[in-house]
């Protein structure tokens, strides 16, 4: 009796899995971030330039931070 119940349970799980996979789901997951950014840039034309400016500021900070960090390491070698 337990064997029949176990077989029936496996069969139900198998059928449920088939139906779960056959819904109208794209073959890969999409999050929509790119589409949303395109919409924002169309709505706010200045956004692209503002993002580029922020990226330049970050790049400059990283460059300066690395220089300062290298200088600190050089100073430690004199101790």
Buried (B, 14 or more C-beta within 10 A) or exposed (E): EEEEEEEEEEEEEEEEEEEEEEEEEEEEEEEEEEEEEEEEEEEEEEEEEEEEEEEEEEEEEEEEEEEEEEEEEEEEEEE
